Amino acid sequence: MTETLLLDKKDNGVRVLTFNRPDVLNALNMDTMTAFLRAITALEQDTDMRVLVLTGAGDRAFSSGGDLSELRNHLSEADGAYFTRIVTNTLQRMAELPVPVIAAINGYALGGGSEIALACDMRIVDEKVKMGMVQISMALTPGWGAGQRLLQLVGYPKAMELLLTGEILRADTLKSLGLANKVVPTGLARTHALTFANQIAERPPKVVASIKRLLRAGLTQSKEDVAQLEYDLFAPLWADQPHIDAVEAFFARQAAKKQDTSDA
């Protein structure tokens, strides 16, 4: 039986999690939802992880959301509560990972797929991407936390518009709204996301984790609390070995420049 979710662990601490149901545009059935939760739970304990990249198998979709061919047989209120609880829990835990999470969006990211993408810290999209909060076309609200995430990213009036119209957005619009960090040529979202992830993986892990912690705090905490957190995070990093090494490397470069000038 083909695994519906694949985890690839790179030697440099980059992890790649891939929805692996390309024949149905990487839609999430119950098995995939459960596998997603298990994968994120395991990654919470992965102390060697530096960056997580989330993507979809094939070249047509990141994820088209819930698999209606299966979920149509589970339409009770209790079923709805289960589906929203398990994926909401998964995405919240993913968002709270101490490492950056990058969505490599390679095609469709609709409904629940767009909710998963919005739960990532950054989004790299290929130029053919189609992303939209289309839940209203199924007489639903977002159910996996994307309502509040969209509100934070684009503001109240635009979030209201996007949720009420179910508009499908193309790459240039996603970029202009701040929903995409970068637009890349068709088929290259994963490649560019991995390049970016590799760059991040080279940075000091404590610094990367502190930057994420600081910015996430700014979404929910008071200015005073965030200012205190910045103060608390900065001082230990100042005295940590990576900063000391960086200072010494700076002066070594300055000395080399002076030597080159005098030799000339």
TIROVEX-315918 format. One line per field, with one value per residue: x, y, z of N, C-alpha, C, O in turn. Coordinates in nm, 3 decimals. Layout:
// TIROVEX-315918
n_u = (X	...)
n_v = (Y	...)
n_w = (Z	...)
ca_u = (X	...)
ca_v = (Y	...)
ca_w = (Z	...)
c_u = (X	...)
c_v = (Y	...)
c_w = (Z	...)
o_u = (X	...)
o_v = (Y	...)
o_w = (Z	...)
This chain:
// TIROVEX-315918
n_u = (0.085	0.060	0.224	0.057	0.171	0.489	0.809	1.113	1.435	1.694	2.056	2.150	1.967	1.735	1.397	1.158	0.826	0.582	0.272	0.126	-0.060	-0.102	-0.277	-0.526	-0.501	-0.356	-0.535	-0.669	-0.747	-0.897	-0.693	-0.464	-0.491	-0.457	-0.199	-0.059	-0.085	0.056	0.310	0.385	0.379	0.592	0.801	0.813	0.976	1.217	1.524	1.729	1.628	1.618	1.482	1.155	1.008	0.711	0.517	0.357	0.311	0.399	0.316	0.094	-0.050	-0.040	-0.212	-0.547	-0.723	-0.973	-1.061	-1.329	-1.454	-1.427	-1.494	-1.758	-1.913	-1.923	-2.090	-2.200	-2.255	-2.079	-1.877	-1.784	-1.683	-1.473	-1.304	-1.233	-1.107	-0.882	-0.715	-0.688	-0.553	-0.317	-0.212	-0.178	0.016	0.219	0.264	0.374	0.618	0.970	1.121	1.159	0.885	0.826	0.613	0.606	0.451	0.304	0.110	-0.237	-0.387	-0.630	-0.921	-0.907	-0.641	-0.534	-0.560	-0.372	-0.141	-0.142	-0.085	0.183	0.506	0.620	0.568	0.640	0.566	0.477	0.445	0.208	0.028	-0.283	-0.469	-0.701	-0.955	-1.201	-1.413	-1.670	-1.811	-1.888	-2.065	-1.947	-1.743	-1.393	-1.221	-0.991	-0.840	-0.770	-0.915	-0.850	-0.577	-0.567	-0.685	-0.487	-0.287	-0.381	-0.562	-0.883	-1.096	-1.011	-0.980	-1.242	-1.361	-1.229	-1.307	-1.585	-1.627	-1.486	-1.280	-1.044	-0.703	-0.430	-0.072	0.053	-0.129	-0.132	0.126	0.115	-0.064	0.080	0.072	0.233	0.577	0.757	0.753	0.802	0.935	0.726	0.701	0.923	0.895	0.945	1.224	1.328	1.234	1.377	1.638	1.629	1.570	1.804	1.985	1.888	1.932	2.202	2.237	2.283	2.117	1.988	1.952	1.783	1.557	1.494	1.428	1.192	1.033	1.014	0.880	0.638	0.534	0.472	0.234	0.030	0.080	0.121	0.273	0.452	0.514	0.633	0.852	0.995	1.048	1.217	1.436	1.507	1.579	1.793	2.029	2.147	2.215	2.402	2.621	2.676	2.857	2.841	2.793	3.022	3.217	3.140	3.195	3.475	3.537	3.454	3.644	3.871	3.827	3.836	4.102	4.228	4.149	4.281	4.542	4.551	4.520	4.752	4.946	4.896)
n_v = (-0.120	0.219	0.483	0.761	0.991	1.129	1.138	1.295	1.299	1.517	1.534	1.775	1.869	1.962	1.892	1.724	1.710	1.538	1.541	1.261	1.180	1.204	1.134	1.217	1.487	1.529	1.528	1.516	1.230	1.033	0.866	1.006	1.244	1.148	1.041	1.276	1.413	1.232	1.254	1.524	1.523	1.349	1.503	1.710	1.611	1.596	1.684	1.744	1.870	2.147	2.299	2.282	2.166	2.173	2.003	1.892	1.579	1.505	1.721	1.879	1.963	2.108	2.061	1.967	1.990	1.849	1.508	1.462	1.243	1.040	1.161	1.232	1.032	1.068	1.263	1.360	1.572	1.503	1.383	1.605	1.755	1.591	1.591	1.863	1.900	1.724	1.808	2.082	2.072	1.949	2.143	2.363	2.268	2.228	2.493	2.588	2.468	2.495	2.567	2.721	2.684	2.599	2.632	2.469	2.538	2.379	2.406	2.336	2.465	2.442	2.524	2.324	2.274	2.529	2.620	2.465	2.561	2.829	2.794	2.758	2.914	3.053	3.093	2.956	2.980	2.830	2.964	2.882	2.836	2.785	2.910	2.913	3.010	2.829	2.733	2.834	2.766	2.514	2.553	2.612	2.736	2.825	2.554	2.475	2.662	2.872	3.103	3.298	3.313	3.412	3.660	3.785	3.804	3.950	4.140	4.266	4.360	4.251	3.981	3.916	3.956	3.759	3.521	3.529	3.534	3.320	3.332	3.222	3.248	3.365	3.340	3.600	3.764	3.648	3.713	3.993	4.033	3.954	3.691	3.509	3.449	3.429	3.399	3.148	2.987	2.751	2.433	2.453	2.513	2.344	2.302	2.563	2.614	2.425	2.516	2.760	2.659	2.516	2.726	2.851	2.644	2.660	2.865	2.974	2.758	2.838	3.109	3.122	2.991	3.172	3.403	3.318	3.266	3.522	3.672	3.531	3.574	3.840	3.835	3.780	3.878	4.155	4.476	4.550	4.307	4.171	4.334	4.290	4.020	4.027	4.156	3.963	3.748	3.844	3.901	3.649	3.537	3.719	3.659	3.406	3.140	3.132	3.407	3.528	3.404	3.509	3.781	3.774	3.672	3.885	4.085	3.957	3.952	4.228	4.282	4.135	4.274	4.518	4.431	4.345	4.592	4.728	4.569	4.619)
n_w = (0.000	-0.089	0.077	0.215	0.302	0.301	0.453	0.435	0.550	0.554	0.567	0.668	0.846	0.732	0.675	0.477	0.412	0.244	0.086	-0.045	-0.260	-0.545	-0.752	-0.676	-0.651	-0.421	-0.208	0.126	0.291	0.558	0.653	0.573	0.716	0.977	0.955	0.907	1.151	1.316	1.200	1.247	1.525	1.576	1.467	1.645	1.839	1.719	1.750	1.583	1.364	1.144	0.955	0.814	0.522	0.342	0.106	-0.205	-0.375	-0.718	-1.001	-1.004	-0.779	-0.452	-0.226	-0.251	-0.047	0.173	0.105	-0.070	-0.186	-0.006	0.239	0.207	0.300	0.565	0.725	0.959	1.248	1.449	1.299	1.157	1.370	1.448	1.219	1.201	1.443	1.449	1.235	1.284	1.528	1.442	1.261	1.429	1.603	1.419	1.340	1.572	1.591	1.660	1.445	1.118	0.889	0.564	0.293	-0.011	-0.285	-0.534	-0.763	-0.736	-0.440	-0.258	-0.062	0.216	0.155	0.112	0.369	0.506	0.381	0.468	0.734	0.742	0.787	0.575	0.221	-0.087	-0.419	-0.733	-1.066	-1.181	-0.986	-0.811	-0.567	-0.303	-0.070	-0.072	0.069	0.108	-0.117	-0.063	0.133	0.382	0.655	0.699	0.856	0.979	1.111	0.943	0.909	1.108	1.060	0.798	0.843	1.001	0.811	0.584	0.669	0.791	0.600	0.347	0.407	0.468	0.218	0.060	0.186	0.159	-0.114	-0.214	-0.395	-0.634	-0.629	-0.824	-0.883	-0.901	-0.768	-0.514	-0.436	-0.431	-0.224	-0.010	0.057	-0.061	-0.048	-0.253	-0.606	-0.841	-1.140	-1.320	-1.176	-1.013	-0.745	-0.524	-0.554	-0.519	-0.261	-0.116	-0.159	-0.023	0.232	0.284	0.308	0.540	0.720	0.761	0.936	1.281	1.501	1.745	1.708	1.484	1.589	1.790	1.647	1.517	1.743	1.854	1.652	1.628	1.882	1.861	1.724	1.900	2.157	2.389	2.310	2.505	2.632	2.419	2.368	2.602	2.570	2.345	2.456	2.648	2.484	2.334	2.489	2.587	2.338	2.249	2.407	2.326	2.160	1.866	1.803	1.907	1.747	1.499	1.533	1.558	1.307	1.149	1.213	1.126	0.852	0.803	0.867	0.668	0.441	0.482	0.466	0.200	0.076	0.157	0.038	-0.226)
ca_u = (0.000	0.138	0.212	-0.009	0.252	0.629	0.902	1.251	1.524	1.824	2.165	2.175	1.858	1.615	1.299	1.060	0.704	0.513	0.143	0.158	-0.179	-0.111	-0.388	-0.645	-0.450	-0.306	-0.644	-0.648	-0.850	-0.879	-0.561	-0.364	-0.504	-0.395	-0.055	-0.008	-0.072	0.166	0.438	0.417	0.409	0.729	0.894	0.827	1.083	1.335	1.612	1.824	1.558	1.649	1.378	1.059	0.946	0.587	0.483	0.271	0.372	0.357	0.334	-0.037	-0.115	0.009	-0.321	-0.679	-0.806	-1.030	-1.100	-1.474	-1.501	-1.434	-1.558	-1.902	-1.977	-1.909	-2.148	-2.265	-2.190	-1.965	-1.772	-1.728	-1.603	-1.349	-1.217	-1.176	-1.021	-0.754	-0.625	-0.658	-0.449	-0.193	-0.159	-0.133	0.143	0.317	0.296	0.451	0.752	1.069	1.196	1.076	0.812	0.811	0.526	0.643	0.317	0.326	-0.017	-0.358	-0.393	-0.768	-0.993	-0.818	-0.503	-0.492	-0.548	-0.242	-0.038	-0.141	-0.029	0.328	0.566	0.648	0.513	0.703	0.466	0.513	0.367	0.079	-0.048	-0.419	-0.491	-0.822	-1.039	-1.324	-1.506	-1.806	-1.878	-1.942	-2.147	-1.867	-1.639	-1.268	-1.235	-0.860	-0.769	-0.723	-0.985	-0.768	-0.447	-0.590	-0.710	-0.358	-0.201	-0.431	-0.652	-1.025	-1.178	-0.971	-1.011	-1.387	-1.387	-1.180	-1.387	-1.722	-1.633	-1.420	-1.200	-0.920	-0.599	-0.312	0.055	0.083	-0.217	-0.082	0.246	0.076	-0.134	0.170	0.047	0.345	0.705	0.831	0.694	0.910	0.884	0.648	0.773	1.045	0.866	1.018	1.367	1.359	1.210	1.490	1.754	1.608	1.581	1.946	2.047	1.847	1.993	2.339	2.235	2.282	1.981	1.927	1.913	1.666	1.444	1.460	1.359	1.055	0.962	0.989	0.778	0.509	0.485	0.416	0.099	-0.072	0.113	0.127	0.401	0.541	0.562	0.723	0.976	1.068	1.097	1.332	1.546	1.547	1.640	1.913	2.149	2.217	2.273	2.519	2.732	2.688	2.975	2.825	2.812	3.165	3.288	3.105	3.270	3.615	3.544	3.443	3.773	3.968	3.804	3.885	4.248	4.268	4.130	4.389	4.664	4.544	4.540	4.892	5.024	4.877)
ca_v = (0.000	0.341	0.577	0.886	1.101	1.088	1.223	1.283	1.367	1.551	1.531	1.907	1.908	1.996	1.785	1.747	1.633	1.543	1.475	1.169	1.125	1.290	1.097	1.293	1.621	1.530	1.550	1.447	1.141	1.015	0.809	1.112	1.334	1.081	1.034	1.413	1.438	1.149	1.307	1.648	1.484	1.296	1.611	1.790	1.551	1.586	1.793	1.775	1.941	2.289	2.360	2.187	2.202	2.099	2.011	1.785	1.495	1.535	1.860	1.941	2.016	2.105	1.981	2.021	1.991	1.722	1.417	1.452	1.111	0.961	1.233	1.243	0.925	1.102	1.397	1.394	1.680	1.444	1.367	1.738	1.792	1.512	1.638	1.994	1.891	1.656	1.887	2.206	2.037	1.924	2.269	2.447	2.212	2.257	2.636	2.613	2.409	2.600	2.590	2.773	2.590	2.658	2.561	2.473	2.519	2.338	2.381	2.367	2.467	2.488	2.487	2.280	2.288	2.665	2.632	2.408	2.654	2.948	2.760	2.760	3.046	3.117	3.020	2.973	2.927	2.837	3.063	2.830	2.802	2.832	2.896	2.985	2.967	2.802	2.660	2.884	2.695	2.393	2.600	2.596	2.830	2.753	2.469	2.432	2.775	2.968	3.231	3.391	3.332	3.502	3.791	3.841	3.827	4.046	4.237	4.230	4.374	4.159	3.845	3.902	3.942	3.630	3.412	3.537	3.509	3.195	3.362	3.147	3.347	3.325	3.369	3.742	3.819	3.598	3.791	4.131	4.032	3.909	3.550	3.434	3.516	3.428	3.328	3.088	2.922	2.629	2.311	2.478	2.557	2.258	2.328	2.692	2.601	2.352	2.606	2.852	2.580	2.487	2.849	2.869	2.538	2.699	2.967	2.917	2.714	2.917	3.239	3.098	2.963	3.294	3.492	3.269	3.286	3.666	3.718	3.469	3.643	3.967	3.815	3.761	3.938	4.301	4.534	4.549	4.170	4.136	4.408	4.219	3.894	4.059	4.182	3.836	3.661	3.902	3.897	3.519	3.518	3.806	3.592	3.270	3.121	3.174	3.552	3.556	3.363	3.603	3.904	3.748	3.658	4.020	4.155	3.887	4.002	4.366	4.277	4.086	4.384	4.615	4.370	4.351	4.732	4.764	4.495	4.683)
ca_w = (0.000	-0.100	0.189	0.174	0.350	0.299	0.527	0.391	0.642	0.496	0.663	0.725	0.935	0.656	0.666	0.371	0.433	0.115	0.069	-0.154	-0.327	-0.664	-0.839	-0.632	-0.622	-0.283	-0.112	0.252	0.345	0.702	0.677	0.557	0.832	1.092	0.929	0.921	1.295	1.367	1.151	1.319	1.663	1.576	1.439	1.768	1.918	1.632	1.791	1.474	1.258	1.132	0.871	0.758	0.394	0.320	-0.036	-0.256	-0.478	-0.854	-1.047	-1.024	-0.660	-0.315	-0.171	-0.285	0.073	0.214	-0.002	-0.060	-0.227	0.117	0.349	0.183	0.377	0.707	0.723	1.085	1.323	1.519	1.199	1.133	1.487	1.445	1.111	1.230	1.561	1.424	1.148	1.356	1.624	1.366	1.206	1.539	1.650	1.315	1.347	1.694	1.584	1.681	1.321	1.009	0.807	0.432	0.199	-0.153	-0.341	-0.673	-0.828	-0.661	-0.294	-0.246	0.059	0.322	0.109	0.139	0.515	0.541	0.333	0.553	0.863	0.730	0.812	0.447	0.108	-0.218	-0.511	-0.874	-1.137	-1.224	-0.866	-0.789	-0.423	-0.266	0.042	-0.147	0.156	0.098	-0.226	-0.002	0.245	0.503	0.693	0.724	0.973	1.029	1.167	0.843	0.919	1.186	0.993	0.686	0.902	1.040	0.695	0.484	0.729	0.799	0.479	0.241	0.452	0.452	0.074	0.010	0.242	0.110	-0.259	-0.251	-0.514	-0.655	-0.652	-0.899	-0.818	-0.888	-0.665	-0.386	-0.404	-0.399	-0.096	0.095	0.088	-0.118	-0.032	-0.378	-0.719	-0.919	-1.262	-1.306	-1.144	-0.936	-0.608	-0.431	-0.567	-0.456	-0.118	-0.059	-0.161	0.089	0.355	0.305	0.357	0.679	0.799	0.790	1.040	1.417	1.535	1.853	1.652	1.400	1.678	1.863	1.554	1.502	1.870	1.869	1.558	1.664	2.001	1.818	1.670	2.005	2.285	2.394	2.269	2.621	2.652	2.309	2.391	2.707	2.512	2.261	2.550	2.710	2.384	2.275	2.573	2.581	2.204	2.242	2.475	2.277	2.076	1.726	1.790	1.930	1.626	1.392	1.559	1.524	1.161	1.094	1.225	1.040	0.715	0.798	0.864	0.536	0.347	0.503	0.413	0.054	0.037	0.174	-0.062	-0.356)
c_u = (0.088	0.116	0.152	0.069	0.396	0.714	1.044	1.339	1.660	1.931	2.187	2.061	1.732	1.525	1.196	0.943	0.618	0.380	0.153	0.032	-0.201	-0.228	-0.518	-0.603	-0.411	-0.413	-0.621	-0.770	-0.820	-0.741	-0.453	-0.370	-0.434	-0.244	0.011	0.013	0.044	0.302	0.478	0.451	0.551	0.831	0.911	0.943	1.215	1.428	1.716	1.758	1.592	1.543	1.284	1.002	0.824	0.548	0.392	0.342	0.317	0.374	0.201	-0.093	-0.026	-0.087	-0.452	-0.776	-0.857	-1.076	-1.250	-1.527	-1.509	-1.515	-1.709	-1.980	-1.973	-1.959	-2.224	-2.190	-2.068	-1.847	-1.703	-1.640	-1.470	-1.253	-1.153	-1.079	-0.884	-0.661	-0.592	-0.546	-0.315	-0.131	-0.111	0.001	0.253	0.361	0.386	0.586	0.857	1.151	1.103	1.011	0.781	0.718	0.580	0.517	0.328	0.193	-0.134	-0.334	-0.530	-0.830	-0.899	-0.672	-0.450	-0.478	-0.414	-0.130	-0.028	-0.085	0.123	0.380	0.587	0.595	0.588	0.611	0.519	0.409	0.231	-0.014	-0.189	-0.454	-0.615	-0.893	-1.179	-1.430	-1.650	-1.883	-1.935	-2.026	-2.077	-1.784	-1.506	-1.284	-1.104	-0.775	-0.732	-0.797	-0.901	-0.633	-0.461	-0.612	-0.578	-0.274	-0.250	-0.525	-0.799	-1.101	-1.142	-1.001	-1.160	-1.422	-1.348	-1.264	-1.529	-1.734	-1.576	-1.331	-1.073	-0.813	-0.482	-0.186	0.080	-0.003	-0.172	0.040	0.207	0.005	-0.042	0.148	0.153	0.473	0.778	0.754	0.808	0.852	0.815	0.738	0.892	1.019	0.945	1.168	1.405	1.337	1.326	1.617	1.747	1.627	1.727	2.022	2.015	1.917	2.137	2.348	2.236	2.140	1.913	1.878	1.787	1.542	1.399	1.387	1.214	0.974	0.923	0.876	0.641	0.450	0.418	0.275	-0.008	-0.044	0.121	0.266	0.502	0.599	0.660	0.856	1.061	1.126	1.220	1.456	1.599	1.618	1.777	2.038	2.219	2.280	2.399	2.643	2.756	2.802	2.955	2.843	2.958	3.247	3.263	3.181	3.417	3.633	3.536	3.578	3.882	3.953	3.857	4.037	4.299	4.254	4.243	4.521	4.667	4.573	4.687	4.983	5.013	4.961)
c_v = (0.125	0.431	0.708	1.010	1.053	1.188	1.192	1.365	1.390	1.556	1.665	1.956	1.954	1.872	1.822	1.653	1.651	1.470	1.390	1.100	1.203	1.259	1.167	1.432	1.637	1.569	1.466	1.361	1.120	0.957	0.916	1.211	1.276	1.073	1.170	1.446	1.359	1.206	1.433	1.617	1.430	1.407	1.704	1.739	1.543	1.704	1.828	1.853	2.090	2.365	2.249	2.245	2.112	2.115	1.896	1.707	1.531	1.682	1.934	2.008	2.008	2.019	2.048	2.015	1.853	1.639	1.389	1.316	1.017	1.031	1.248	1.137	0.951	1.246	1.432	1.509	1.626	1.422	1.501	1.784	1.718	1.565	1.772	1.987	1.833	1.742	2.021	2.182	2.018	2.055	2.362	2.398	2.236	2.403	2.667	2.541	2.520	2.633	2.651	2.661	2.658	2.571	2.580	2.437	2.501	2.304	2.419	2.364	2.527	2.442	2.451	2.287	2.428	2.688	2.577	2.504	2.777	2.920	2.755	2.902	3.124	3.029	3.058	2.905	2.929	2.919	3.013	2.800	2.860	2.803	2.974	2.922	2.945	2.733	2.706	2.816	2.562	2.427	2.579	2.720	2.755	2.671	2.430	2.551	2.886	3.100	3.335	3.415	3.427	3.645	3.859	3.881	3.938	4.150	4.199	4.244	4.272	4.015	3.817	3.879	3.804	3.514	3.411	3.506	3.373	3.211	3.276	3.243	3.287	3.381	3.518	3.808	3.774	3.679	3.931	4.140	3.993	3.765	3.458	3.515	3.531	3.349	3.277	3.019	2.789	2.508	2.329	2.521	2.475	2.287	2.457	2.686	2.528	2.436	2.703	2.778	2.548	2.609	2.872	2.768	2.570	2.803	2.902	2.881	2.797	3.052	3.224	3.075	3.088	3.393	3.448	3.294	3.433	3.713	3.658	3.535	3.775	3.956	3.815	3.836	4.090	4.349	4.528	4.409	4.129	4.209	4.340	4.089	3.919	4.084	4.050	3.743	3.712	3.877	3.761	3.492	3.601	3.736	3.451	3.260	3.161	3.324	3.589	3.520	3.461	3.734	3.886	3.735	3.794	4.092	4.087	3.934	4.144	4.369	4.231	4.194	4.486	4.561	4.374	4.491	4.770	4.692	4.560	4.807)
c_w = (0.000	0.021	0.139	0.217	0.360	0.376	0.482	0.485	0.576	0.605	0.732	0.816	0.864	0.649	0.560	0.393	0.308	0.121	-0.058	-0.208	-0.457	-0.755	-0.801	-0.585	-0.475	-0.181	0.013	0.286	0.493	0.735	0.670	0.673	0.954	1.076	0.946	1.068	1.354	1.325	1.227	1.464	1.673	1.555	1.559	1.854	1.841	1.662	1.685	1.361	1.261	1.053	0.826	0.629	0.375	0.174	-0.076	-0.366	-0.616	-0.888	-1.063	-0.899	-0.537	-0.233	-0.208	-0.167	0.109	0.095	0.008	-0.101	-0.107	0.224	0.329	0.259	0.528	0.727	0.851	1.153	1.398	1.423	1.174	1.247	1.488	1.341	1.144	1.347	1.526	1.338	1.213	1.456	1.554	1.319	1.316	1.592	1.548	1.322	1.466	1.697	1.596	1.557	1.216	0.929	0.674	0.348	0.058	-0.231	-0.492	-0.740	-0.739	-0.510	-0.260	-0.115	0.171	0.283	0.133	0.290	0.563	0.500	0.424	0.692	0.861	0.752	0.684	0.337	-0.020	-0.319	-0.654	-0.949	-1.184	-1.106	-0.869	-0.644	-0.384	-0.147	-0.014	-0.062	0.139	-0.015	-0.178	0.122	0.379	0.530	0.687	0.852	1.037	1.075	1.071	0.848	0.992	1.121	0.875	0.735	0.939	0.919	0.604	0.542	0.713	0.667	0.371	0.280	0.434	0.305	0.023	0.061	0.187	-0.039	-0.296	-0.373	-0.517	-0.701	-0.730	-0.832	-0.798	-0.780	-0.527	-0.342	-0.360	-0.264	0.020	0.136	0.030	-0.097	-0.165	-0.482	-0.806	-1.042	-1.231	-1.280	-1.053	-0.792	-0.506	-0.435	-0.497	-0.305	-0.050	-0.056	-0.043	0.222	0.386	0.356	0.505	0.770	0.836	0.902	1.179	1.461	1.642	1.800	1.568	1.487	1.751	1.773	1.536	1.628	1.888	1.778	1.590	1.788	1.964	1.762	1.778	2.134	2.275	2.350	2.384	2.644	2.543	2.323	2.497	2.654	2.425	2.346	2.607	2.612	2.340	2.359	2.572	2.445	2.188	2.300	2.422	2.174	1.930	1.706	1.809	1.807	1.511	1.408	1.518	1.373	1.094	1.099	1.143	0.895	0.701	0.789	0.728	0.431	0.358	0.447	0.262	0.004	0.047	0.073	-0.200	-0.367)
o_u = (0.181	0.002	0.191	0.037	0.422	0.693	1.089	1.320	1.732	1.900	2.238	2.061	1.632	1.572	1.151	0.958	0.584	0.374	0.184	0.020	-0.308	-0.274	-0.609	-0.661	-0.431	-0.384	-0.562	-0.880	-0.728	-0.680	-0.360	-0.266	-0.361	-0.170	0.124	0.117	0.122	0.396	0.594	0.541	0.623	0.937	1.015	1.001	1.314	1.413	1.783	1.828	1.596	1.517	1.327	0.954	0.833	0.545	0.354	0.422	0.205	0.436	0.196	-0.174	0.053	-0.048	-0.466	-0.896	-0.793	-1.124	-1.293	-1.634	-1.590	-1.596	-1.781	-2.101	-2.015	-1.879	-2.305	-2.076	-1.967	-1.732	-1.581	-1.535	-1.367	-1.134	-1.035	-0.979	-0.782	-0.542	-0.481	-0.454	-0.212	-0.011	-0.012	0.090	0.368	0.480	0.465	0.660	0.834	1.241	0.981	1.072	0.718	0.740	0.597	0.481	0.358	0.166	-0.130	-0.269	-0.542	-0.797	-0.820	-0.586	-0.334	-0.394	-0.350	-0.036	0.082	-0.041	0.187	0.305	0.576	0.579	0.598	0.582	0.596	0.298	0.146	-0.122	-0.213	-0.466	-0.633	-0.892	-1.266	-1.527	-1.742	-2.005	-2.021	-2.053	-2.138	-1.757	-1.505	-1.352	-1.104	-0.652	-0.670	-0.748	-0.884	-0.579	-0.375	-0.563	-0.560	-0.199	-0.169	-0.566	-0.834	-1.166	-1.231	-1.044	-1.200	-1.502	-1.425	-1.288	-1.589	-1.837	-1.614	-1.308	-1.004	-0.830	-0.441	-0.194	0.123	0.043	-0.172	0.054	0.261	0.014	-0.083	0.199	0.160	0.476	0.849	0.695	0.899	0.731	0.842	0.836	0.958	1.112	1.004	1.232	1.503	1.414	1.367	1.694	1.846	1.691	1.768	2.112	2.102	1.958	2.190	2.456	2.193	2.052	1.794	1.774	1.695	1.437	1.280	1.294	1.123	0.859	0.813	0.787	0.540	0.328	0.320	0.204	-0.123	-0.136	0.126	0.363	0.621	0.719	0.759	0.961	1.183	1.238	1.316	1.566	1.721	1.707	1.867	2.141	2.341	2.386	2.493	2.754	2.848	2.838	3.046	2.900	3.011	3.335	3.354	3.226	3.475	3.732	3.602	3.620	3.975	4.052	3.916	4.095	4.399	4.338	4.294	4.601	4.771	4.640	4.741	5.084	5.107	4.958)
o_v = (0.136	0.453	0.760	1.121	0.949	1.309	1.078	1.486	1.294	1.579	1.668	2.072	1.982	1.762	1.936	1.531	1.763	1.351	1.442	0.977	1.262	1.346	1.178	1.488	1.742	1.635	1.358	1.411	1.181	0.996	0.916	1.256	1.346	1.096	1.179	1.500	1.412	1.207	1.446	1.678	1.462	1.407	1.770	1.815	1.490	1.812	1.931	1.899	2.152	2.482	2.136	2.359	1.990	2.227	1.814	1.763	1.580	1.758	2.038	2.100	1.915	1.916	2.170	2.032	1.752	1.694	1.304	1.275	0.924	0.968	1.274	1.151	0.867	1.338	1.524	1.540	1.695	1.442	1.510	1.844	1.775	1.583	1.794	2.059	1.885	1.749	2.070	2.264	2.067	2.076	2.434	2.478	2.261	2.433	2.762	2.552	2.630	2.717	2.636	2.556	2.764	2.451	2.693	2.320	2.595	2.188	2.524	2.273	2.647	2.335	2.533	2.305	2.445	2.767	2.636	2.526	2.824	3.012	2.749	2.999	3.247	2.908	3.175	2.786	3.017	2.941	3.093	2.746	2.969	2.687	3.088	2.801	3.032	2.679	2.626	2.808	2.503	2.341	2.535	2.799	2.633	2.713	2.359	2.542	2.984	3.201	3.446	3.526	3.514	3.740	3.978	3.978	4.014	4.241	4.113	4.149	4.214	3.935	3.709	3.791	3.740	3.418	3.305	3.457	3.316	3.116	3.261	3.313	3.173	3.459	3.559	3.897	3.853	3.710	3.983	4.242	3.998	3.722	3.340	3.635	3.628	3.245	3.353	2.997	2.724	2.484	2.231	2.562	2.530	2.296	2.461	2.746	2.565	2.429	2.725	2.829	2.554	2.596	2.907	2.801	2.514	2.826	2.787	2.967	2.824	3.102	3.305	3.133	3.109	3.460	3.531	3.339	3.463	3.785	3.726	3.551	3.816	4.056	3.847	3.857	4.147	4.273	4.506	4.395	4.060	4.152	4.331	4.052	3.843	4.039	4.029	3.668	3.633	3.835	3.757	3.431	3.559	3.751	3.383	3.358	3.221	3.367	3.672	3.595	3.491	3.793	3.971	3.783	3.817	4.151	4.153	3.955	4.178	4.448	4.281	4.205	4.536	4.635	4.402	4.509	4.836	4.748	4.557	4.875)
o_w = (0.081	0.063	0.034	0.175	0.420	0.367	0.489	0.498	0.546	0.722	0.844	0.858	0.929	0.621	0.553	0.392	0.270	0.155	-0.165	-0.202	-0.476	-0.829	-0.882	-0.493	-0.415	-0.081	0.006	0.306	0.548	0.835	0.751	0.722	1.024	1.171	0.994	1.106	1.433	1.404	1.267	1.520	1.768	1.617	1.572	1.931	1.892	1.604	1.695	1.270	1.368	1.081	0.803	0.627	0.390	0.123	0.008	-0.441	-0.629	-0.813	-1.128	-0.910	-0.520	-0.178	-0.198	-0.185	0.079	-0.004	0.086	-0.056	-0.107	0.293	0.426	0.279	0.608	0.742	0.851	1.117	1.408	1.461	1.169	1.226	1.523	1.369	1.118	1.349	1.569	1.365	1.198	1.467	1.601	1.336	1.298	1.622	1.585	1.311	1.462	1.795	1.545	1.562	1.225	0.905	0.672	0.335	0.012	-0.242	-0.566	-0.770	-0.674	-0.458	-0.238	-0.064	0.216	0.370	0.171	0.333	0.650	0.577	0.452	0.760	0.966	0.737	0.682	0.353	-0.056	-0.307	-0.691	-0.900	-1.223	-1.125	-0.921	-0.603	-0.427	-0.127	-0.003	-0.116	0.153	-0.011	-0.245	0.205	0.476	0.440	0.670	0.945	1.137	1.077	1.111	0.797	0.943	1.128	0.854	0.674	0.912	0.924	0.551	0.470	0.632	0.624	0.309	0.196	0.390	0.272	-0.049	-0.012	0.170	-0.085	-0.399	-0.447	-0.416	-0.801	-0.705	-0.737	-0.690	-0.709	-0.433	-0.223	-0.262	-0.197	0.136	0.240	0.067	-0.124	-0.189	-0.451	-0.842	-1.049	-1.131	-1.350	-1.018	-0.722	-0.414	-0.330	-0.422	-0.230	0.059	0.040	0.027	0.314	0.502	0.439	0.584	0.881	0.932	0.956	1.193	1.458	1.633	1.843	1.578	1.462	1.772	1.818	1.540	1.621	1.933	1.822	1.579	1.798	2.027	1.753	1.751	2.213	2.166	2.354	2.362	2.671	2.570	2.293	2.485	2.687	2.430	2.314	2.613	2.651	2.311	2.306	2.557	2.437	2.120	2.250	2.469	2.110	1.872	1.606	1.736	1.766	1.434	1.310	1.452	1.318	0.992	1.000	1.096	0.825	0.599	0.714	0.678	0.341	0.258	0.389	0.202	-0.097	-0.042	0.029	-0.279	-0.469)
